[in-house]
Amino acid sequence: MTKLFSFKHLYNFLFAGLLALALNLNSISYCDFPTNWNIGFQDPATPLMEGIIALHSDIWAIMLFVAVFVLYILCSILLKFDNNAVQKPYKVHHNSMLEIVWTTLPALLLCVIAIPSFTLLYSLDEIVDPTVTVKCIGKQWYWTYEYSDYAVDDDSSKAGGGIMFDSYLLQDDDLQEGQLRLLEVDNRLVLPVNSHIRLLTSSADVIHSFAVPSLGVKLDAIPGRLNQTSLLIKREGCFYGQCSELCGASHALMPICVESVSAEEYINWINAKLDEV
């Protein structure tokens, strides 16, 4: 009789799987845009988004432990104190130690959750001396990006002497193979990797919201006000988002596409834009 299973076959299978994984490490594809039936996070591209996902996972683990513990206590009470199992009812009115325990443990659990939560919250609001400053202006229904660090002429009327361009939704007839419908734009927001970036948002008409899930960014764009946040993109790629504040009839047609490139490619892109100005 031949053996249907052996540990040698298992070892060979595991070895082949690990070898295939090692050979494809450089070709891993990231999920940086919405997909059908996706109920999880998109792959993170910034340290802040990594922290958000890690905190979410930790809280889920704690919540699962609490749910299982409460379910166990509930089932134990139903089984052990059933009318048929217990002939003489228990008469327990007060138990000081038990009351202290069930009051103290949830408080300690909340403290365990609060410490990393406040750490992440302060990290989200931390402003580091930026290498690049980009202003994102929401308009009905497109985005305007302004790179004010690169002045061409103080008297220039274009972007106050810097780089400014509009970013519109790419229509279905203009889409190329591999581009995403309702997410691709004609002019992408280009940013360098491994550089501290200050992102400013404002609006020219109604309230918008600049949201890119992979970057961990969701910042309101309010008329007459400037909001800011910091970014540090760790890898190259294209990250897609949308306006996340109901802003009118074409609210769903305000996509955001952030393209992160190397420092050399970013400098070449900036020079090309300055030549256009």
Backbone as JSON, one array per atom type, in Angstrom:
{
  "sequence": "MTKLFSFKHLYNFLFAGLLALALNLNSISYCDFPTNWNIGFQDPATPLMEGIIALHSDIWAIMLFVAVFVLYILCSILLKFDNNAVQKPYKVHHNSMLEIVWTTLPALLLCVIAIPSFTLLYSLDEIVDPTVTVKCIGKQWYWTYEYSDYAVDDDSSKAGGGIMFDSYLLQDDDLQEGQLRLLEVDNRLVLPVNSHIRLLTSSADVIHSFAVPSLGVKLDAIPGRLNQTSLLIKREGCFYGQCSELCGASHALMPICVESVSAEEYINWINAKLDEV",
  "N": [[0.86, -1.19, 0.0], [0.59, 2.18, -0.87], [1.77, 5.18, 0.61], [-0.3, 7.85, 1.41], [0.41, 10.22, 2.49], [3.26, 11.84, 3.78], [5.86, 12.99, 5.96], [8.06, 13.78, 4.57], [7.08, 14.6, 2.1], [5.65, 16.81, 2.98], [7.72, 18.47, 3.93], [9.08, 18.93, 1.53], [7.12, 20.33, 0.14], [6.81, 22.65, 1.74], [9.39, 23.69, 1.52], [9.52, 24.25, -1.22], [7.55, 26.2, -1.35], [8.64, 28.27, 0.26], [10.94, 28.83, -1.22], [9.83, 29.77, -3.61], [8.6, 32.07, -2.62], [10.85, 33.53, -1.8], [12.08, 34.0, -4.27], [10.31, 35.72, -5.41], [10.24, 38.06, -3.99], [11.03, 40.57, -4.82], [9.09, 41.2, -6.6], [6.68, 41.73, -5.49], [3.34, 42.74, -5.41], [1.57, 45.61, -4.5], [-1.41, 46.63, -2.8], [-2.85, 49.43, -3.57], [-5.16, 50.73, -4.12], [-8.78, 50.83, -4.26], [-10.43, 47.67, -4.15], [-12.65, 45.07, -5.32], [-14.9, 43.79, -2.96], [-13.23, 44.18, -0.82], [-12.49, 44.27, 2.52], [-10.62, 45.06, 4.23], [-7.66, 47.0, 5.12], [-5.91, 49.09, 2.76], [-2.6, 48.5, 1.44], [-0.03, 49.8, 3.48], [1.91, 52.82, 3.01], [3.24, 54.7, 4.39], [4.84, 55.52, 7.53], [2.94, 56.35, 9.44], [0.51, 55.27, 8.56], [1.12, 52.59, 8.84], [1.28, 52.5, 11.61], [-1.4, 53.03, 12.26], [-2.72, 50.75, 11.24], [-1.47, 48.78, 12.8], [-2.31, 49.5, 15.4], [-5.06, 49.15, 15.08], [-5.15, 46.35, 14.69], [-4.18, 45.46, 17.16], [-6.16, 46.38, 18.92], [-8.31, 44.93, 17.97], [-7.51, 42.35, 18.71], [-7.58, 42.53, 21.5], [-10.28, 43.09, 21.84], [-11.4, 40.74, 20.84], [-10.5, 38.91, 22.76], [-11.88, 39.87, 25.04], [-14.53, 39.49, 24.19], [-14.65, 36.67, 23.92], [-14.14, 35.91, 26.56], [-16.35, 37.04, 27.95], [-18.42, 35.66, 26.69], [-17.8, 33.06, 27.51], [-18.21, 33.27, 30.31], [-20.94, 33.86, 30.31], [-22.07, 31.55, 29.13], [-21.25, 29.66, 31.01], [-22.69, 30.45, 33.27], [-25.3, 30.0, 32.37], [-25.3, 27.23, 32.09], [-24.36, 26.12, 34.54], [-25.98, 27.18, 36.49], [-28.52, 26.46, 35.93], [-32.03, 25.77, 36.21], [-32.57, 23.09, 36.53], [-30.1, 22.09, 37.22], [-29.33, 23.24, 39.62], [-30.7, 22.88, 42.66], [-31.05, 24.31, 45.0], [-31.23, 27.68, 45.28], [-28.61, 30.13, 44.92], [-27.77, 32.64, 47.23], [-26.44, 35.39, 46.85], [-25.53, 38.52, 47.65], [-23.67, 40.67, 47.95], [-20.27, 41.15, 47.05], [-17.36, 42.26, 47.78], [-14.68, 42.03, 46.85], [-15.06, 40.88, 44.31], [-16.49, 42.92, 43.03], [-14.59, 44.94, 43.01], [-12.67, 43.81, 41.34], [-14.05, 43.49, 38.85], [-14.41, 46.1, 38.24], [-11.9, 47.28, 38.18], [-10.32, 45.83, 36.31], [-11.48, 46.37, 33.63], [-10.87, 49.14, 33.57], [-8.06, 49.13, 33.65], [-7.61, 47.82, 31.26], [-8.55, 49.7, 29.42], [-6.62, 51.66, 29.83], [-4.39, 50.35, 28.81], [-5.08, 50.33, 26.13], [-5.23, 53.07, 25.67], [-2.64, 54.18, 25.87], [-0.95, 53.47, 23.51], [-2.74, 54.6, 21.7], [-2.83, 57.41, 22.21], [-0.15, 57.94, 21.69], [0.03, 57.42, 18.93], [-1.82, 59.32, 18.07], [-0.59, 61.79, 18.69], [1.59, 61.51, 17.05], [0.41, 61.71, 14.55], [-0.19, 64.41, 14.46], [2.25, 65.58, 14.49], [4.58, 67.9, 13.29], [7.15, 68.03, 11.09], [10.23, 69.55, 10.06], [9.88, 70.37, 6.78], [10.88, 68.95, 3.6], [9.61, 69.29, 1.19], [6.86, 71.27, 0.27], [3.46, 71.14, -0.36], [0.5, 72.44, -1.64], [-2.87, 71.69, -1.61], [-5.74, 72.38, -3.25], [-9.13, 72.24, -3.08], [-11.72, 72.12, -5.45], [-14.87, 72.55, -7.13], [-15.28, 70.39, -9.7], [-12.61, 69.27, -8.99], [-9.03, 69.06, -8.39], [-6.52, 71.36, -7.39], [-3.07, 71.73, -7.47], [-0.29, 73.09, -5.81], [3.04, 73.92, -5.89], [4.87, 75.73, -4.06], [7.48, 76.08, -3.31], [9.27, 76.34, -5.33], [10.24, 78.93, -6.78], [9.91, 80.95, -9.64], [9.75, 83.54, -10.68], [9.37, 86.49, -8.93], [7.5, 88.32, -9.74], [5.82, 86.91, -11.26], [2.65, 85.76, -12.39], [1.81, 83.23, -12.2], [0.98, 80.84, -10.06], [2.01, 82.31, -8.0], [4.69, 82.59, -8.6], [5.58, 80.01, -8.52], [4.93, 76.5, -9.04], [1.93, 75.45, -10.42], [-0.92, 73.5, -11.07], [-3.86, 71.98, -12.47], [-5.85, 69.1, -11.64], [-7.75, 66.78, -13.16], [-10.43, 64.4, -13.44], [-9.79, 61.55, -15.4], [-11.31, 60.88, -18.39], [-13.42, 58.16, -19.6], [-12.95, 57.55, -22.3], [-10.36, 58.29, -22.65], [-8.82, 56.6, -21.2], [-6.09, 54.36, -20.72], [-4.76, 51.02, -21.21], [-4.77, 49.21, -18.21], [-5.11, 51.41, -16.55], [-7.13, 52.91, -13.99], [-10.58, 53.13, -13.81], [-12.49, 56.01, -12.99], [-10.66, 56.7, -11.08], [-8.23, 57.44, -12.12], [-6.25, 60.27, -13.15], [-5.6, 63.29, -15.08], [-3.35, 64.81, -14.47], [-1.0, 63.93, -12.22], [-0.29, 64.07, -8.69], [2.9, 64.5, -7.86], [5.4, 63.24, -5.78], [8.4, 63.02, -3.77], [10.1, 60.05, -2.56], [10.96, 58.95, 0.76], [11.26, 61.45, 1.96], [10.51, 64.28, 3.96], [7.36, 65.64, 3.85], [5.24, 68.4, 3.67], [1.85, 68.8, 3.74], [-0.61, 70.88, 2.68], [-3.99, 71.91, 2.87], [-6.83, 73.42, 1.36], [-9.81, 75.17, 0.28], [-11.69, 76.35, -2.51], [-14.37, 76.77, -2.75], [-16.62, 74.95, -1.57], [-16.71, 72.68, 1.29], [-14.24, 70.26, 1.07], [-12.5, 67.07, 1.13], [-9.36, 65.76, 1.45], [-8.28, 62.67, 0.82], [-6.32, 59.82, 1.05], [-6.04, 56.55, 1.34], [-3.81, 54.66, 1.5], [-1.71, 56.25, 2.27], [-2.45, 57.11, 4.7], [-3.86, 59.49, 5.05], [-6.3, 61.87, 5.63], [-7.68, 64.71, 5.24], [-9.45, 67.61, 5.84], [-10.53, 70.08, 3.5], [-11.12, 73.32, 3.76], [-12.92, 76.26, 2.99], [-11.21, 79.35, 3.14], [-9.49, 78.57, 5.16], [-6.46, 76.96, 6.29], [-5.37, 73.72, 6.49], [-3.01, 71.34, 7.75], [-0.69, 68.62, 7.37], [1.77, 66.01, 7.85], [3.9, 64.0, 5.79], [5.65, 60.98, 5.02], [6.7, 59.16, 2.62], [7.4, 55.81, 1.97], [7.92, 54.1, -0.13], [8.06, 53.68, -3.71], [5.41, 54.29, -6.06], [1.92, 54.39, -7.13], [-0.68, 55.98, -5.58], [-4.03, 55.92, -4.75], [-6.9, 57.94, -4.18], [-9.85, 59.69, -3.01], [-12.12, 62.48, -2.93], [-13.49, 62.91, 0.23], [-15.65, 64.16, 1.34], [-18.94, 65.13, 1.14], [-19.64, 67.07, -1.57], [-21.2, 68.06, -3.58], [-22.89, 67.66, -6.81], [-21.11, 66.25, -8.47], [-19.45, 64.92, -6.74], [-18.42, 62.33, -6.56], [-16.63, 62.3, -8.61], [-14.08, 63.26, -8.15], [-11.24, 62.3, -8.08], [-8.05, 61.35, -6.58], [-4.66, 61.09, -7.29], [-1.65, 60.1, -6.25], [1.67, 60.06, -7.04], [4.58, 58.55, -6.17], [8.01, 59.01, -6.46], [11.54, 58.46, -7.13], [14.19, 60.53, -5.77], [15.8, 61.59, -7.79], [14.19, 61.3, -10.1], [12.12, 62.95, -9.29], [13.34, 65.48, -9.2], [13.93, 65.82, -11.92], [11.3, 65.9, -12.88], [10.35, 68.24, -11.68], [12.03, 70.14, -12.88], [11.15, 69.91, -15.52], [8.53, 70.84, -15.24], [9.04, 73.47, -14.45], [10.18, 74.44, -16.76], [7.91, 74.47, -18.36], [6.48, 76.52, -17.17]],
  "CA": [[0.0, 0.0, 0.0], [1.36, 3.42, -0.94], [1.42, 6.19, 1.61], [-0.91, 9.05, 0.85], [1.0, 11.42, 3.08], [4.48, 11.62, 4.55], [6.48, 14.24, 6.37], [9.0, 14.18, 3.53], [6.31, 15.38, 1.13], [5.34, 18.09, 3.6], [8.94, 19.29, 3.93], [9.33, 19.36, 0.15], [6.12, 21.34, -0.2], [7.16, 23.88, 2.44], [10.63, 24.22, 0.95], [9.19, 24.84, -2.52], [6.82, 27.44, -1.11], [9.58, 29.29, 0.74], [11.8, 29.19, -2.33], [9.05, 30.61, -4.52], [8.43, 33.36, -1.97], [12.13, 34.24, -1.84], [12.36, 34.43, -5.63], [9.35, 36.75, -5.83], [10.21, 39.16, -3.03], [11.18, 41.84, -5.52], [7.97, 41.41, -7.51], [5.45, 41.79, -4.7], [2.44, 43.8, -5.83], [0.87, 46.21, -3.38], [-2.79, 47.06, -3.02], [-2.88, 50.86, -3.3], [-6.41, 51.27, -4.66], [-9.91, 50.0, -3.83], [-10.72, 46.45, -4.9], [-13.97, 44.51, -5.05], [-15.1, 42.98, -1.76], [-12.11, 44.38, 0.11], [-12.98, 44.76, 3.8], [-9.46, 45.41, 5.05], [-6.94, 48.22, 4.75], [-4.95, 49.03, 1.67], [-1.22, 48.35, 1.92], [0.47, 51.1, 3.94], [3.1, 53.35, 2.36], [3.84, 55.66, 5.3], [4.91, 55.01, 8.91], [1.71, 56.65, 10.17], [-0.5, 54.28, 8.19], [1.53, 51.35, 9.48], [0.87, 52.6, 13.01], [-2.86, 52.93, 12.32], [-3.09, 49.35, 11.04], [-1.01, 48.02, 13.95], [-3.21, 49.78, 16.51], [-6.33, 48.49, 14.77], [-4.99, 44.92, 14.93], [-4.05, 45.24, 18.6], [-7.47, 46.57, 19.56], [-9.13, 43.78, 17.57], [-7.1, 41.2, 19.52], [-8.12, 42.75, 22.85], [-11.74, 42.97, 21.75], [-11.73, 39.33, 20.69], [-10.3, 38.28, 24.08], [-12.98, 40.28, 25.91], [-15.76, 38.85, 23.72], [-14.6, 35.25, 24.26], [-14.25, 35.79, 28.02], [-17.72, 37.32, 28.34], [-19.23, 34.54, 26.2], [-17.54, 31.93, 28.39], [-18.9, 33.52, 31.58], [-22.38, 33.77, 30.07], [-22.44, 30.14, 28.93], [-21.06, 28.96, 32.29], [-23.82, 30.79, 34.15], [-26.5, 29.34, 31.87], [-25.2, 25.78, 32.28], [-24.15, 25.73, 35.94], [-27.04, 27.7, 37.34], [-29.81, 26.12, 35.35], [-33.02, 25.37, 37.2], [-32.46, 21.65, 36.77], [-28.79, 21.76, 37.78], [-29.21, 23.78, 40.98], [-31.95, 22.74, 43.38], [-31.12, 25.36, 46.0], [-30.66, 28.89, 44.67], [-27.58, 30.85, 45.65], [-28.16, 33.96, 47.71], [-25.25, 36.25, 46.9], [-25.95, 39.92, 47.52], [-22.51, 41.55, 47.77], [-18.94, 40.57, 47.11], [-16.52, 43.44, 47.58], [-13.53, 41.72, 46.0], [-15.52, 40.69, 42.94], [-16.84, 44.23, 42.47], [-13.33, 45.67, 42.75], [-12.01, 43.19, 40.19], [-14.71, 43.77, 37.57], [-14.3, 47.53, 37.96], [-10.5, 47.63, 37.95], [-9.8, 45.23, 35.09], [-11.8, 47.17, 32.42], [-10.14, 50.4, 33.59], [-6.68, 48.84, 33.24], [-7.65, 47.48, 29.84], [-8.65, 50.97, 28.7], [-5.31, 52.31, 29.91], [-3.52, 49.66, 27.86], [-5.45, 50.81, 24.79], [-5.05, 54.52, 25.57], [-1.24, 54.57, 25.73], [-0.57, 53.54, 22.09], [-3.65, 55.48, 20.95], [-2.35, 58.78, 22.34], [1.13, 58.02, 20.99], [-0.26, 57.53, 17.5], [-2.53, 60.58, 17.84], [0.4, 62.86, 18.68], [2.43, 61.32, 15.86], [-0.33, 62.22, 13.41], [-0.17, 65.87, 14.5], [3.62, 66.07, 14.54], [5.02, 68.62, 12.1], [8.6, 67.99, 10.95], [10.75, 70.5, 9.08], [9.64, 69.64, 5.52], [11.69, 69.12, 2.4], [8.71, 69.73, 0.13], [5.55, 71.75, 0.71], [2.47, 71.09, -1.44], [-0.82, 72.94, -1.26], [-3.94, 71.04, -2.37], [-6.92, 73.23, -3.21], [-10.3, 71.56, -3.59], [-12.66, 72.93, -6.21], [-15.93, 71.74, -7.72], [-15.0, 69.17, -8.95], [-11.25, 68.88, -9.34], [-8.03, 69.51, -7.43], [-5.41, 72.21, -7.86], [-1.87, 71.5, -6.67], [0.63, 74.21, -5.87], [4.39, 73.74, -5.32], [5.32, 77.12, -3.89], [8.9, 76.13, -2.95], [10.11, 76.52, -6.51], [9.89, 80.23, -7.33], [10.52, 81.28, -10.92], [9.86, 84.99, -10.76], [8.51, 87.06, -7.9], [6.41, 89.07, -10.36], [5.03, 86.01, -12.1], [1.26, 85.58, -11.96], [1.52, 81.8, -12.18], [1.21, 80.16, -8.79], [2.82, 83.15, -7.14], [6.08, 82.36, -8.9], [5.9, 78.6, -8.35], [4.31, 75.55, -9.96], [0.53, 75.19, -10.11], [-1.64, 72.85, -12.15], [-5.13, 71.35, -12.11], [-5.92, 67.65, -11.81], [-9.12, 66.4, -13.47], [-10.72, 62.99, -13.7], [-9.54, 61.11, -16.77], [-12.54, 60.32, -18.94], [-13.34, 56.76, -20.02], [-12.41, 57.45, -23.66], [-8.92, 58.59, -22.61], [-8.12, 55.62, -20.37], [-5.23, 53.38, -21.36], [-4.82, 49.7, -20.59], [-4.18, 49.16, -16.88], [-5.53, 52.55, -15.75], [-8.32, 52.64, -13.2], [-11.73, 54.0, -14.11], [-12.95, 56.9, -11.92], [-9.57, 56.97, -10.14], [-7.08, 58.0, -12.82], [-6.35, 61.71, -13.41], [-4.73, 63.72, -16.18], [-2.11, 65.31, -13.88], [-0.82, 63.33, -10.91], [0.49, 64.77, -7.66], [4.19, 63.8, -7.81], [6.12, 63.5, -4.54], [9.59, 62.16, -3.63], [10.09, 59.07, -1.48], [11.93, 59.13, 1.85], [11.42, 62.89, 2.21], [9.44, 64.85, 4.77], [6.49, 66.46, 3.0], [4.15, 69.11, 4.35], [0.67, 68.85, 2.89], [-1.58, 71.92, 3.06], [-5.27, 71.8, 2.15], [-7.8, 74.51, 1.46], [-10.88, 75.03, -0.7], [-12.09, 77.58, -3.18], [-15.83, 76.92, -2.8], [-17.29, 74.26, -0.46], [-15.81, 71.82, 2.05], [-13.8, 69.01, 0.48], [-11.64, 66.29, 2.03], [-8.27, 65.11, 0.73], [-8.14, 61.37, 1.48], [-5.58, 58.77, 0.36], [-5.93, 55.53, 2.39], [-2.49, 54.03, 1.64], [-0.81, 57.21, 2.91], [-2.97, 57.46, 6.02], [-4.2, 60.91, 5.01], [-7.69, 62.31, 5.42], [-7.58, 66.08, 5.73], [-10.5, 68.46, 5.29], [-10.18, 71.31, 2.78], [-12.19, 74.24, 4.17], [-12.72, 77.6, 2.42], [-10.7, 80.38, 4.03], [-8.63, 78.01, 6.2], [-5.39, 76.06, 5.88], [-5.04, 72.57, 7.34], [-1.73, 70.77, 7.34], [-0.24, 67.35, 7.92], [3.1, 65.61, 7.38], [3.98, 62.71, 5.1], [6.94, 60.39, 4.7], [6.37, 58.01, 1.79], [8.52, 54.89, 2.09], [8.16, 53.32, -1.35], [7.55, 54.25, -4.94], [4.14, 53.73, -6.5], [0.79, 55.29, -7.36], [-1.64, 55.8, -4.49], [-5.29, 56.5, -5.21], [-7.86, 58.36, -3.17], [-10.98, 60.47, -3.51], [-12.7, 63.46, -2.0], [-14.28, 62.16, 1.21], [-16.67, 65.04, 1.93], [-19.99, 65.37, 0.14], [-19.37, 68.44, -2.02], [-22.05, 68.47, -4.69], [-23.41, 66.65, -7.74], [-20.02, 65.44, -9.02], [-18.55, 64.58, -5.63], [-17.75, 61.05, -6.84], [-15.73, 62.47, -9.76], [-12.92, 64.03, -7.69], [-10.2, 61.36, -7.63], [-6.71, 61.82, -6.23], [-3.62, 60.12, -7.64], [-0.33, 60.53, -5.77], [2.74, 59.23, -7.58], [5.84, 58.74, -5.45], [9.14, 58.67, -7.32], [12.83, 58.67, -6.5], [14.6, 61.94, -5.71], [16.3, 61.99, -9.11], [13.04, 61.47, -10.99], [11.36, 64.11, -8.83], [14.05, 66.69, -9.65], [13.69, 65.94, -13.36], [9.9, 66.31, -13.09], [10.26, 69.64, -11.27], [12.67, 70.93, -13.94], [10.25, 69.91, -16.68], [7.41, 71.73, -14.93], [9.54, 74.85, -14.45], [10.33, 74.85, -18.16], [6.59, 74.78, -18.89], [6.08, 77.82, -16.65]],
  "C": [[0.9, 1.24, 0.0], [0.85, 4.41, 0.1], [0.85, 7.43, 0.91], [-0.25, 10.33, 1.36], [2.24, 11.01, 3.84], [5.07, 12.96, 4.89], [7.49, 14.71, 5.33], [8.3, 15.01, 2.46], [5.97, 16.76, 1.69], [6.55, 19.01, 3.6], [9.25, 19.8, 2.53], [8.37, 20.47, -0.28], [6.45, 22.68, 0.45], [8.41, 24.51, 1.85], [10.36, 24.89, -0.39], [8.44, 26.16, -2.35], [7.72, 28.57, -0.66], [10.51, 29.75, -0.37], [11.08, 30.1, -3.32], [8.84, 32.0, -3.94], [9.7, 34.18, -2.04], [12.44, 34.76, -3.23], [11.45, 35.56, -6.08], [9.27, 37.92, -4.87], [10.27, 40.51, -3.73], [10.01, 42.14, -6.45], [6.64, 41.41, -6.76], [4.61, 42.97, -5.17], [1.64, 44.3, -4.63], [-0.55, 46.59, -3.8], [-2.92, 48.51, -2.6], [-4.13, 51.52, -3.86], [-7.54, 50.35, -4.23], [-10.09, 48.79, -4.74], [-12.08, 45.91, -4.49], [-13.93, 43.62, -3.81], [-13.93, 43.09, -0.78], [-12.65, 44.99, 1.4], [-11.84, 45.14, 4.73], [-8.84, 46.72, 4.58], [-6.17, 47.99, 3.45], [-3.54, 48.95, 2.25], [-0.64, 49.71, 2.3], [1.74, 51.51, 3.19], [3.79, 54.4, 3.22], [3.91, 55.06, 6.71], [3.63, 55.25, 9.7], [0.62, 55.64, 9.83], [-0.15, 52.92, 8.76], [1.13, 51.34, 10.95], [-0.63, 52.46, 13.18], [-3.3, 51.47, 12.19], [-2.66, 48.5, 12.24], [-1.91, 48.24, 15.15], [-4.56, 49.11, 16.3], [-6.25, 46.99, 15.07], [-4.9, 44.61, 16.42], [-5.4, 45.36, 19.31], [-8.41, 45.42, 19.2], [-8.8, 42.56, 18.42], [-7.66, 41.32, 20.93], [-9.63, 42.57, 22.86], [-12.16, 41.51, 21.61], [-11.56, 38.58, 22.02], [-11.45, 38.61, 25.02], [-14.27, 39.57, 25.5], [-15.79, 37.36, 24.09], [-14.76, 35.04, 25.76], [-15.69, 36.01, 28.49], [-18.64, 36.19, 27.88], [-19.05, 33.3, 27.08], [-18.26, 32.09, 29.73], [-20.41, 33.35, 31.41], [-22.83, 32.31, 29.91], [-22.28, 29.35, 30.23], [-22.22, 29.22, 33.24], [-25.07, 30.04, 33.7], [-26.48, 27.84, 32.14], [-25.14, 25.39, 33.76], [-25.28, 26.17, 36.86], [-28.41, 27.5, 36.7], [-30.76, 25.64, 36.45], [-32.95, 23.89, 37.52], [-31.15, 21.27, 37.43], [-28.66, 22.19, 39.23], [-30.58, 23.69, 41.64], [-32.15, 23.88, 44.39], [-30.46, 26.62, 45.44], [-29.61, 29.53, 45.58], [-28.1, 32.22, 46.03], [-26.9, 34.8, 47.93], [-25.7, 37.68, 46.64], [-24.77, 40.83, 47.24], [-21.23, 40.72, 47.84], [-17.95, 41.68, 46.76], [-15.35, 43.17, 46.64], [-13.93, 41.56, 44.54], [-15.87, 42.02, 42.28], [-15.6, 45.05, 42.17], [-12.66, 45.13, 41.49], [-12.7, 43.59, 38.89], [-14.82, 45.27, 37.28], [-12.87, 47.91, 37.57], [-9.98, 47.09, 36.62], [-10.19, 45.98, 33.81], [-11.07, 48.51, 32.38], [-8.68, 50.21, 33.16], [-6.6, 48.51, 31.75], [-7.74, 48.74, 28.98], [-7.34, 51.73, 28.73], [-4.32, 51.67, 28.93], [-3.81, 50.1, 26.43], [-5.1, 52.28, 24.62], [-3.6, 54.9, 25.3], [-0.79, 54.57, 24.26], [-1.47, 54.44, 21.27], [-3.18, 56.93, 21.02], [-1.0, 58.97, 21.65], [0.93, 58.21, 19.5], [-0.93, 58.87, 17.18], [-1.55, 61.75, 17.78], [1.33, 62.73, 17.48], [1.73, 61.86, 14.61], [-0.28, 63.75, 13.33], [1.23, 66.44, 14.5], [4.01, 66.71, 13.2], [6.54, 68.67, 12.1], [9.02, 69.01, 9.9], [10.72, 69.88, 7.69], [10.7, 69.93, 4.47], [10.88, 69.7, 1.26], [7.4, 70.17, 0.76], [4.61, 71.79, -0.5], [1.14, 71.56, -0.89], [-1.86, 72.33, -2.19], [-5.22, 71.84, -2.18], [-8.08, 72.48, -3.84], [-11.25, 72.52, -4.29], [-13.73, 71.99, -6.79], [-15.67, 71.59, -9.23], [-13.68, 68.65, -9.46], [-10.31, 69.42, -8.27], [-7.0, 70.38, -8.12], [-4.24, 72.02, -6.9], [-0.87, 72.63, -6.89], [1.93, 73.84, -5.15], [5.01, 75.13, -5.2], [6.8, 77.22, -3.52], [9.78, 76.51, -4.13], [9.69, 77.8, -7.22], [10.65, 80.47, -8.63], [10.77, 82.76, -11.0], [8.9, 85.57, -9.74], [7.33, 87.81, -8.48], [5.51, 88.19, -11.22], [3.63, 85.84, -11.52], [0.88, 84.12, -11.86], [1.94, 81.22, -10.85], [2.09, 80.98, -7.87], [4.3, 82.93, -7.35], [6.5, 80.92, -8.73], [5.24, 77.74, -9.4], [2.88, 75.3, -9.51], [-0.13, 74.54, -11.31], [-2.9, 72.22, -11.59], [-5.08, 69.86, -12.41], [-7.38, 67.25, -11.95], [-9.23, 64.88, -13.62], [-10.47, 62.67, -15.17], [-10.79, 60.4, -17.28], [-12.33, 58.91, -19.49], [-12.69, 56.61, -21.39], [-10.89, 57.66, -23.68], [-8.13, 57.57, -21.8], [-7.28, 54.68, -21.22], [-5.3, 52.06, -20.61], [-4.09, 49.71, -19.24], [-4.56, 50.33, -16.0], [-6.9, 52.3, -15.12], [-9.42, 53.65, -13.51], [-12.19, 54.73, -12.85], [-11.89, 57.17, -10.85], [-8.36, 57.61, -10.81], [-7.32, 59.46, -13.16], [-5.4, 62.07, -14.54], [-3.39, 64.25, -15.68], [-1.99, 64.78, -12.46], [-0.05, 64.27, -9.98], [1.77, 63.96, -7.45], [4.95, 64.23, -6.56], [7.33, 62.58, -4.44], [9.44, 61.19, -2.45], [11.17, 59.45, -0.46], [12.26, 60.6, 2.09], [10.24, 63.37, 3.03], [8.66, 65.86, 3.93], [5.42, 67.11, 3.87], [3.01, 69.29, 3.36], [-0.3, 69.87, 3.46], [-2.85, 71.73, 2.24], [-6.12, 73.03, 2.4], [-8.83, 74.29, 0.36], [-11.24, 76.39, -1.28], [-13.6, 77.77, -3.19], [-16.49, 76.28, -1.58], [-16.26, 73.38, 0.26], [-15.52, 70.54, 1.26], [-12.96, 68.26, 1.51], [-10.64, 65.51, 1.19], [-7.95, 63.8, 1.43], [-7.44, 60.38, 0.56], [-5.31, 57.66, 1.38], [-4.53, 54.96, 2.58], [-1.49, 54.94, 2.34], [-1.27, 57.58, 4.31], [-3.36, 58.91, 6.14], [-5.7, 61.07, 4.79], [-7.81, 63.69, 6.06], [-8.62, 66.94, 5.04], [-9.91, 69.69, 4.6], [-11.34, 72.29, 2.95], [-11.91, 75.62, 3.57], [-12.23, 78.6, 3.48], [-9.8, 79.87, 5.13], [-7.57, 77.11, 5.57], [-5.25, 74.96, 6.92], [-3.75, 71.95, 6.84], [-1.48, 69.44, 8.03], [1.1, 67.03, 7.31], [3.04, 64.22, 6.77], [5.44, 62.28, 4.99], [6.65, 59.09, 3.94], [7.59, 57.1, 1.7], [8.83, 54.11, 0.81], [7.54, 54.02, -2.55], [6.24, 53.56, -5.34], [3.12, 54.81, -6.77], [-0.28, 54.97, -6.32], [-2.9, 56.61, -4.82], [-6.19, 56.84, -4.02], [-8.97, 59.16, -3.83], [-11.35, 61.54, -2.49], [-13.66, 62.72, -1.08], [-15.28, 63.04, 1.95], [-17.67, 65.37, 0.85], [-19.95, 66.83, -0.29], [-20.19, 68.84, -3.24], [-22.35, 67.31, -5.63], [-22.31, 65.73, -8.25], [-18.98, 65.1, -7.95], [-17.77, 63.29, -5.91], [-16.73, 61.15, -7.96], [-14.54, 63.36, -9.4], [-11.82, 63.09, -7.2], [-8.88, 62.07, -7.32], [-5.73, 60.72, -6.61], [-2.27, 60.72, -7.24], [0.7, 59.55, -6.3], [4.03, 59.54, -6.84], [6.97, 58.21, -6.31], [10.43, 58.89, -6.54], [13.19, 60.15, -6.55], [15.08, 62.43, -7.06], [15.15, 62.21, -10.08], [12.21, 62.68, -10.58], [12.02, 65.4, -9.3], [13.85, 66.89, -11.15], [12.27, 66.4, -13.66], [9.72, 67.79, -12.74], [10.88, 70.54, -12.36], [11.79, 71.01, -15.17], [9.07, 70.85, -16.45], [7.84, 73.2, -14.94], [9.76, 75.34, -15.88], [8.99, 75.19, -18.79], [6.12, 76.15, -18.42], [6.82, 78.93, -17.35]]
}
